[in-house]
């Protein structure tokens, strides 16, 4: 497992944008993918976006298409989740997750969208969107 640390949550207004950050506590492993999930009170943990660090390929949940983007810095030490036009229903705890990947394997969105794919999880950061 890799220890992941999230930051950037907080209270925002509807319509605002927000960027969350996630970084491994140590060096980012090679052949690694990182993702963001969110979980609202009383609801299941839902996939938001993922990025395969080996080739930079990104995956975004259909429900967040056009409002969420995932990226990494050049050193691939930090993964960012940029969200725009936030709505009160985006209020949730946002979790960063990580999993090792094979460099020559094709991965579908559905693979990265499953929480069971990941063996590393951060503690979560809370995002509250007020109306």
DRENGU-608220 format. One record per residue: residue number from 1; chain; x, y, z of N, C-alpha, C in turn. Coordinates in pm, whole numbers, plus 50000, padded with zeros to 5 digits. Each point is the difference from the previous one (the first is absolute). Layout:
% DRENGU-608220
(NUM A (X Y Z) (X Y Z) (X Y Z)) ...
END
This chain:
% DRENGU-608220
(1 A (50082 49880 50000) (49918 50120 50000) (50085 50125 50000)) (2 A (49942 50104 49945) (50066 50130 49994) (49917 50098 50081)) (3 A (50064 50073 50086) (49926 50098 50080) (49972 50123 49916)) (4 A (49873 50038 49994) (49957 50113 49919) (49945 50109 50091)) (5 A (50030 50123 49966) (49957 50114 50081) (49925 50099 49911)) (6 A (49874 50025 50037) (49918 50096 49924) (50003 50136 50067)) (7 A (49972 50101 49919) (49985 50135 50053) (49914 50081 49903)) (8 A (49949 50113 50049) (49928 50091 49912) (49851 50007 50021)) (9 A (49945 49916 50089) (49856 50007 50023) (49962 50124 50077)) (10 A (49870 50023 50010) (49952 50116 50073) (49858 50034 49965)) (11 A (49959 50117 50043) (49865 50050 49974) (50004 50097 49884)) (12 A (49918 49974 49900) (49993 50087 49883) (49855 50030 49968)) (13 A (49979 50096 49915) (49866 50037 49955) (49966 49925 49872)) (14 A (49872 49977 49978) (49956 49939 49874) (50050 50085 49883)) (15 A (50051 49932 49899) (50054 50069 49884) (50150 50023 50007)) (16 A (50057 49982 50118) (50144 50019 50017) (50077 49883 49939)) (17 A (50131 50021 49990) (50092 49894 49960) (50087 49965 50119)) (18 A (50054 49879 49998) (50084 49954 50109) (50099 49899 49946)) (19 A (50121 50004 50053) (50101 49902 49961) (50046 49924 50123)) (20 A (49993 49869 49991) (50049 49912 50106) (50135 49943 49956)) (21 A (50085 49975 50099) (50132 49945 49972) (50019 49870 50076)) (22 A (50079 49911 49940) (50032 49874 50065) (50144 49966 49968)) (23 A (50074 49964 50101) (50140 49965 49979) (50037 49881 50086)) (24 A (50081 49908 49947) (50053 49894 50085) (50094 50060 50103)) (25 A (50010 49935 50115) (50086 50053 50105) (50146 49989 49962)) (26 A (50031 49905 49913) (50137 49987 49953) (50004 50016 49849)) (27 A (50094 49937 49936) (50012 50007 49856) (49882 49929 49934)) (28 A (49949 50061 49895) (49890 49936 49927) (50053 49874 49932)) (29 A (49934 49888 50022) (50049 49876 49939) (49990 50005 49847)) (30 A (50084 49925 49935) (49986 49981 49857) (49877 49914 49974)) (31 A (49945 50012 49878) (49885 49917 49963) (49890 50009 50104)) (32 A (49950 50119 50017) (49900 50028 50103) (49887 50081 49939)) (33 A (49882 49977 50049) (49883 50079 49961) (49939 50057 50127)) (34 A (49949 50120 49989) (49936 50064 50114) (49863 50050 49960)) (35 A (49911 50002 50095) (49862 50035 49970) (49939 50080 50115)) (36 A (49888 50059 49968) (49919 50069 50100) (49862 49935 50005)) (37 A (49956 49976 50121) (49865 49955 50027) (49936 50100 50095)) (38 A (49870 49993 50010) (49932 50084 50100) (49888 49920 50063)) (39 A (49971 50039 50122) (49895 49931 50075) (49922 50100 50082)) (40 A (49873 50012 49967) (49909 50086 50076) (49942 49920 50116)) (41 A (49955 50067 50105) (49945 49928 50114) (49888 49905 49960)) (42 A (50010 49876 50043) (49898 49902 49973) (50000 49944 49860)) (43 A (50101 50034 49921) (50005 49954 49861) (50128 49919 49975)) (44 A (50001 49932 49887) (50118 49921 49964) (50113 50090 49953)) (45 A (50119 49942 49998) (50115 50073 49950) (49997 49998 49846)) (46 A (49998 50116 49940) (49987 50013 49855) (50130 50047 49935)) (47 A (50025 49945 49884) (50118 50037 49922) (49984 50139 49941)) (48 A (50107 50078 50001) (49999 50132 49939) (50093 50003 49880)) (49 A (50126 49965 50021) (50098 50006 49890) (50123 49921 50038)) (50 A (50076 49957 49898) (50124 49927 50023) (50103 50040 49896)) (51 A (50125 49980 50032) (50108 50027 49906) (50103 49889 50011)) (52 A (50039 49948 49884) (50105 49898 49995) (50132 50074 49980)) (53 A (50083 49998 50102) (50119 50085 49999) (50102 49958 49894)) (54 A (49998 49875 49960) (50097 49952 49901) (49987 50075 49868)) (55 A (49877 50020 49955) (49980 50065 49870) (49912 50123 50006)) (56 A (49954 50035 50121) (49920 50122 50015) (49856 49986 49956)) (57 A (49958 49880 49966) (49862 49983 49956) (49906 50028 50117)) (58 A (49892 50073 49971) (49905 50036 50104) (49865 49938 49976)) (59 A (49927 49983 50106) (49868 49940 49998) (49912 50086 50091)) (60 A (49885 50042 49950) (49909 50084 50077) (49862 49939 49998)) (61 A (49935 49997 50115) (49865 49947 50008) (49908 50080 49910)) (62 A (49907 49930 49937) (49906 50069 49911) (49926 50113 50073)) (63 A (49969 49976 50126) (49924 50099 50077) (50080 50128 50025)) (64 A (50132 49993 49986) (50085 50116 50025) (50065 50054 49873)) (65 A (49969 49938 49887) (50060 50044 49873) (49969 50146 49976)) (66 A (50103 50076 49968) (49983 50141 49976) (50012 50086 50124)) (67 A (49995 49939 50118) (50013 50076 50125) (50120 49958 50082)) (68 A (50060 49887 49966) (50114 49951 50077) (50114 49965 49906)) (69 A (50120 50025 50046) (50119 49964 49924) (50106 49952 50098)) (70 A (50074 49900 49959) (50106 49947 50085) (50133 50018 49928)) (71 A (50101 50038 50074) (50129 50026 49939) (50110 49974 50102)) (72 A (50122 50006 49953) (50114 49981 50088) (50108 50101 49966)) (73 A (50088 50026 50093) (50110 50090 49970) (50107 49924 49921)) (74 A (50096 50069 49949) (50100 49937 49914) (50078 49891 50071)) (75 A (50021 50017 50126) (50075 49900 50075) (49913 49883 50042)) (76 A (49870 50010 49971) (49902 49897 50036) (50001 49973 50149)) (77 A (50024 50105 50074) (49998 49985 50145) (49866 50036 50061)) (78 A (49922 50080 49927) (49872 50043 50052) (49894 49986 49891)) (79 A (49885 49950 50039) (49886 49990 49909) (49895 50100 50044)) (80 A (49944 50069 49903) (49903 50105 50027) (49863 49961 49945)) (81 A (49897 50034 50074) (49864 49989 49950) (49942 50140 49995)) (82 A (49976 50046 49880) (49943 50133 49981) (49852 49984 49971)) (83 A (49919 50067 50080) (49855 49994 49983) (49947 50141 49980)) (84 A (49908 50012 49907) (49942 50130 49969) (49848 49992 50013)) (85 A (49939 50117 50005) (49853 50011 50009) (49945 49908 50108)) (86 A (50058 50011 50117) (49961 49910 50108) (49855 50021 50041)) (87 A (49938 49889 50038) (49860 50001 50041) (49990 49946 50142)) (88 A (49893 50033 50070) (49984 49944 50137) (50010 49847 50002)) (89 A (49955 49935 49893) (50007 49853 49997) (50142 49947 49983)) (90 A (50095 50088 49978) (50141 49959 49997) (50058 49991 50141)) (91 A (49922 50040 50098) (50045 49992 50139) (50026 49855 50038)) (92 A (50121 49974 50048) (50040 49863 50034) (50139 50002 50060)) (93 A (50039 49886 50051) (50141 49977 50033) (50066 49947 49874)) (94 A (50110 50059 49963) (50071 49960 49879) (50126 49923 50040)) (95 A (50015 49884 49939) (50110 49910 50033) (50091 49979 49880)) (96 A (50127 50001 50028) (50100 49965 49901) (50033 49851 50014)) (97 A (50021 49934 49888) (50030 49857 50001) (50111 49970 49902)) (98 A (50071 49891 50024) (50109 49964 49911) (50008 49850 49980)) (99 A (50050 49962 49883) (50020 49859 49970) (50114 49986 49900)) (100 A (50069 49888 50008) (50106 49973 49905) (49940 49949 49870)) (101 A (50064 50037 49889) (49953 49958 49869) (50114 49935 49923)) (102 A (49962 49933 49890) (50100 49940 49911) (50016 50092 49881)) (103 A (50122 50032 49963) (50020 50101 49894) (49944 49960 49864)) (104 A (49982 49873 49972) (49953 49960 49866) (49858 49944 50002)) (105 A (49929 50029 50107) (49861 49953 50010) (49904 50114 49973)) (106 A (49897 49970 49921) (49894 50098 49977) (49901 49992 50116)) (107 A (49966 50114 50056) (49905 50006 50110) (49880 50083 49958)) (108 A (49882 49951 50028) (49879 50073 49966) (49960 50090 50116)) (109 A (49909 50092 49972) (49947 50087 50103) (49934 49918 50110)) (110 A (49929 49895 49959) (49928 49921 50098) (50094 49934 50101)) (111 A (50122 49969 49956) (50098 49941 50092) (50040 50104 50106)) (112 A (50030 50118 49956) (50043 50103 50094) (49885 50057 50083)) (113 A (49878 49976 49957) (49884 50053 50072) (49960 49915 50119)) (114 A (50060 49884 50015) (49963 49911 50109) (50091 50022 50121)) (115 A (49944 50031 50116) (50084 50020 50120) (50089 49881 50032)) (116 A (49953 49880 49967) (50077 49880 50033) (50130 49992 49920)) (117 A (50012 50077 49894) (50123 50003 49921) (50118 50053 50081)) (118 A (49972 50082 50097) (50105 50076 50069) (50036 49939 50135)) (119 A (50129 49999 50028) (50044 49951 50131) (50063 50109 50085)) (120 A (50003 50120 49949) (50051 50113 50079) (49893 50109 50001)) (121 A (49974 50052 50117) (49897 50103 50016) (50050 50109 50094)) (122 A (49962 50123 49968) (50026 50109 50092) (49892 50008 50106)) (123 A (50015 50095 50090) (49905 50016 50111) (49876 50078 49957)) (124 A (50007 50067 49889) (49886 50075 49952) (50009 50147 50034)) (125 A (49938 50080 49917) (49990 50144 50025) (49856 50042 49971)) (126 A (49946 50079 50087) (49858 50034 49989) (49979 50121 49910)) (127 A (49901 49987 49913) (49959 50110 49915) (49853 50029 50027)) (128 A (49971 50122 50034) (49862 50041 50025) (49966 50114 49906)) (129 A (49893 49982 49924) (49956 50101 49905) (49867 50057 50050)) (130 A (50002 50126 50031) (49878 50064 50050) (49924 50063 49884)) (131 A (49870 50003 50015) (49915 50055 49892) (49982 50151 50016)) 
END
